[in-house]
Amino acid sequence: MIDFINLYLVPGLTIGSVYALGAVGISMIFGILRFAHFAHGDLMTIGAYGVLTAVWFIPLPPLLLLPFGIALAIVAALAVDRFFYRPLRKLPTIYTVISSFGVALIFRSLAQLTWSSGNQVFVPGVRPPLVLFDTFRIATLHAQVIVITLVIAVALHVFLTRSQLGRAMRAVSDEPELAAVAGLDTERVVRWTWVIGAALAATAGVFAGMDTSMHPNLGWNLLLPMFAAAVLGGIGKPMGAIAGGLIIGVAEETATYTWLSDEAFIPSSYKSAVAFFIMVALLIFRPQGLFKGRLL
């Protein structure tokens, strides 16, 4: 049981936290702008590279330099919305979806040209794990990721339910035409949707890059599990996206545990298929997701 917690459950919560933070942006963008943002993974990569660049010049831990990556991701998100997505808003959604694929390629190419296509690390070396009760050995980064994600989840819930802007975002997500008639500034809501989504994407990208290594395909490789998490939680439901991400992450990691024999239940090379199995099963039996989001 101790090995299960140390080697499967905690890593599952860690990668689930990455999925959760990325899925929140995907869910919010779909809920308010009504399109699937396929460049969201590459937006994560851009934000993570912003922190990596700051690490080269400022001798501080990467997590303390998160504002640099968040700022870069926000600027990139607002720029592509202004020049690529806003002119297409009155056209059928498929135009914006295809445009997001183009934006993803642009982000990835810029990352390769600016930071190279090789693997890079934030901090060289291996940090000793945290030892709790002389039994549990948890990587320091994993503990930080899980705690920070929980703090963000609570802060996001309070923001969406208690603040005026949060309530406006929920109103636009539920009934955009009615919200506009009621006098809400929908463009302001859209801008803040991009700001929040980009900030969480950059944070997720840094977590993922620190846990493995930085490369231009980092966010793209995580995109489909994040979509699965958003669908699982309920499209348009940010808190559902967080729950969906944690469920997907834990399911992927624990699926490789030796449940029935000494061999892994599912080989680790196939564990990413678990996310899509869960997503497809949910679409068949509960298409609105766990938190009753929008139907696709």
C-alpha positions in Angstrom: 0.0 0.0 0.0 2.9 2.4 0.8 4.4 1.8 -2.6 1.0 2.4 -4.2 0.7 5.8 -2.6 4.4 6.8 -3.2 4.7 5.6 -6.7 1.2 5.7 -8.2 -1.3 7.8 -6.3 0.9 10.9 -5.6 2.3 11.0 -9.2 -1.3 10.5 -10.4 -2.4 13.5 -8.4 0.5 15.5 -9.8 -0.1 14.9 -13.5 -3.8 15.2 -12.7 -3.1 18.7 -11.3 -1.4 19.6 -14.6 -4.4 18.3 -16.5 -6.8 20.1 -14.2 -5.2 23.6 -14.6 -5.0 23.2 -18.4 -8.6 21.9 -18.6 -10.0 24.9 -16.7 -8.9 27.2 -19.5 -10.3 24.9 -22.2 -13.6 24.6 -20.4 -13.9 28.4 -19.8 -13.0 29.2 -23.4 -15.6 26.7 -24.7 -18.2 27.9 -22.2 -17.9 31.6 -23.1 -16.5 31.7 -26.7 -18.1 28.4 -27.8 -15.1 26.8 -29.5 -12.6 24.2 -28.7 -9.2 25.9 -28.3 -6.7 23.4 -29.8 -3.8 25.9 -29.2 -4.2 25.7 -25.4 -1.5 23.1 -25.0 1.0 25.2 -26.9 0.0 28.3 -24.9 1.1 26.2 -21.9 4.5 25.7 -23.6 4.9 29.4 -24.3 4.3 30.2 -20.6 6.7 27.6 -19.4 9.4 28.8 -21.7 8.9 32.3 -20.2 9.8 30.9 -16.8 12.7 28.9 -18.2 14.1 32.1 -19.7 13.7 33.9 -16.4 15.6 31.1 -14.7 18.6 31.7 -16.9 19.0 35.3 -15.7 17.5 35.3 -12.2 18.9 33.0 -9.5 15.6 32.0 -8.0 13.5 28.8 -7.9 11.3 28.5 -11.0 8.0 28.6 -9.0 8.9 32.0 -7.7 9.4 33.2 -11.3 6.0 32.0 -12.4 4.8 35.7 -13.0 7.2 35.9 -16.0 5.6 32.9 -17.7 2.1 34.0 -16.8 2.7 37.4 -18.2 4.1 36.0 -21.5 1.2 33.6 -21.8 -1.4 36.3 -21.2 0.2 38.6 -23.8 0.2 35.7 -26.3 -3.4 34.8 -25.5 -4.7 38.3 -25.8 -2.8 38.9 -29.0 -4.1 35.8 -30.8 -7.6 36.6 -29.6 -7.3 40.1 -31.0 -5.8 39.2 -34.4 -7.0 35.7 -35.1 -10.1 34.8 -33.2 -12.1 38.1 -32.8 -12.5 38.6 -36.6 -14.0 35.1 -36.8 -16.5 35.3 -33.9 -19.6 35.9 -36.1 -18.7 33.1 -38.5 -19.5 29.4 -37.8 -17.5 27.9 -35.0 -15.5 25.6 -37.3 -13.6 28.6 -38.7 -12.3 29.5 -35.2 -11.5 25.9 -34.4 -9.4 25.5 -37.6 -7.8 28.9 -36.8 -6.8 27.5 -33.3 -4.9 24.7 -35.1 -3.0 27.3 -37.0 -2.2 29.3 -33.8 -0.9 26.0 -32.2 1.5 25.6 -35.1 2.6 29.2 -34.8 3.3 28.9 -31.1 5.2 25.6 -31.6 7.3 27.0 -34.4 8.1 30.2 -32.4 9.2 28.0 -29.5 11.5 25.9 -31.7 13.0 29.1 -33.3 13.4 30.9 -30.0 14.4 28.2 -27.5 15.5 25.3 -29.8 13.8 21.9 -30.3 15.9 20.0 -27.8 15.1 19.0 -24.2 16.0 21.5 -21.5 15.6 21.4 -17.7 14.7 24.1 -15.2 17.0 23.1 -12.4 19.7 20.4 -12.9 20.1 17.6 -10.4 17.7 15.7 -8.2 16.1 17.1 -5.1 15.7 14.7 -2.1 12.1 13.7 -1.4 10.0 14.7 1.5 9.9 11.9 4.1 6.7 11.8 6.2 6.3 9.4 9.2 9.4 7.5 8.1 7.2 5.9 5.5 5.9 8.2 2.8 8.4 9.5 0.3 7.0 12.3 -1.8 9.0 14.3 -4.3 9.1 17.9 -3.2 7.8 19.2 -6.6 4.9 16.8 -6.4 3.9 18.1 -3.0 4.2 21.7 -4.2 2.1 21.0 -7.3 -0.7 19.3 -5.4 -0.9 22.0 -2.7 -0.7 24.9 -5.2 -3.4 23.3 -7.4 -5.7 23.0 -4.4 -5.1 26.6 -3.4 -5.9 27.7 -7.0 -9.1 25.6 -7.1 -10.4 27.2 -3.9 -9.4 30.7 -5.1 -11.1 30.1 -8.5 -14.3 28.9 -6.8 -14.4 32.0 -4.6 -13.7 34.2 -7.5 -16.5 32.7 -9.7 -19.1 32.6 -7.0 -18.4 35.8 -4.9 -16.9 38.4 -7.3 -18.9 40.6 -9.6 -16.6 39.7 -12.6 -17.0 36.0 -11.7 -20.7 36.2 -11.7 -20.6 38.1 -15.0 -18.5 35.3 -16.5 -21.0 32.7 -15.4 -23.9 34.7 -16.8 -22.1 35.1 -20.2 -21.4 31.4 -20.2 -25.0 30.5 -19.5 -26.8 33.0 -21.8 -24.5 35.3 -23.8 -27.3 37.1 -25.7 -29.2 37.7 -22.5 -26.1 38.9 -20.7 -25.4 41.4 -23.5 -29.0 42.7 -23.4 -28.7 43.1 -19.6 -25.7 45.5 -20.2 -22.8 43.2 -19.3 -19.5 44.1 -21.1 -19.1 40.8 -22.9 -15.7 41.8 -24.4 -14.4 42.5 -20.9 -15.5 39.0 -19.9 -13.8 37.5 -22.9 -10.6 39.3 -22.1 -10.6 38.1 -18.5 -11.4 34.6 -19.7 -8.2 34.6 -21.7 -6.2 36.1 -18.8 -7.3 33.4 -16.4 -7.0 30.6 -18.9 -3.5 31.7 -19.9 -2.3 32.2 -16.4 -3.5 28.7 -15.4 -2.0 27.2 -18.6 1.4 28.8 -17.9 1.3 27.4 -14.4 0.4 23.9 -15.7 3.2 24.1 -18.3 5.8 25.0 -15.7 4.6 22.1 -13.5 4.9 19.7 -16.4 8.2 21.0 -17.5 9.7 20.8 -14.1 8.4 17.3 -13.6 9.9 16.1 -16.9 11.8 18.4 -19.2 11.0 21.4 -21.5 10.6 20.9 -25.2 8.3 22.5 -27.8 5.9 19.6 -27.9 5.3 19.6 -24.2 1.8 21.2 -24.2 0.7 19.5 -27.4 1.4 16.1 -25.9 -0.9 17.0 -22.9 -3.7 18.5 -25.0 -5.9 15.5 -25.5 -5.9 14.4 -21.8 -6.8 17.9 -20.9 -9.7 17.9 -23.3 -10.7 14.5 -21.8 -10.6 16.1 -18.3 -12.8 19.1 -19.5 -15.3 16.7 -21.0 -15.3 14.5 -18.0 -16.0 17.4 -15.6 -18.6 19.0 -17.9 -17.8 21.5 -20.6 -18.1 25.1 -19.3 -17.7 24.0 -15.7 -14.3 25.2 -14.3 -14.6 23.2 -11.1 -15.7 20.2 -13.0 -12.5 20.5 -15.1 -10.4 20.5 -12.0 -12.2 17.3 -10.7 -11.9 15.7 -14.2 -8.2 16.4 -14.4 -7.5 14.8 -11.1 -9.6 11.8 -11.9 -7.9 11.4 -15.3 -4.4 11.7 -13.8 -5.0 9.3 -11.0 -6.7 6.8 -13.4 -3.8 6.9 -15.8 -1.2 6.2 -13.1 -3.0 3.7 -11.0 -4.0 1.7 -14.2 -0.3 0.6 -14.3 -0.4 -0.8 -10.8 -0.1 -4.6 -10.3 -3.8 -5.0 -9.3 -4.3 -8.6 -10.4 -0.8 -10.1 -10.7 2.8 -9.2 -10.5 2.5 -7.6 -14.0 1.2 -4.1 -14.5 -2.6 -4.1 -15.1 -2.0 -1.9 -18.2 1.5 -1.3 -19.6 2.7 2.2 -19.0 3.0 2.9 -22.7 -0.7 2.5 -23.0 -1.8 4.4 -20.0 -2.8 7.5 -22.0 -5.6 5.4 -23.5 -7.3 5.3 -20.1 -8.2 9.0 -20.4 -9.9 8.4 -23.7 -11.7 5.3 -22.5 -13.1 7.3 -19.6 -14.1 10.2 -21.9 -15.8 8.0 -24.5 -17.7 6.0 -21.8 -18.8 9.3 -20.2 -20.0 10.7 -23.6 -22.1 7.6 -24.1 -23.7 7.3 -20.7 -23.5 10.9 -19.3 -22.7 13.3 -22.2 -23.1 16.4 -20.0 -20.2 15.4 -17.8 -20.0 14.9 -14.0 -20.9 18.6 -13.3 -23.7 18.8 -16.0 -21.9 21.0 -18.4 -22.7 21.9 -22.0 -23.4 19.1 -24.5 -20.8 19.0 -27.3 
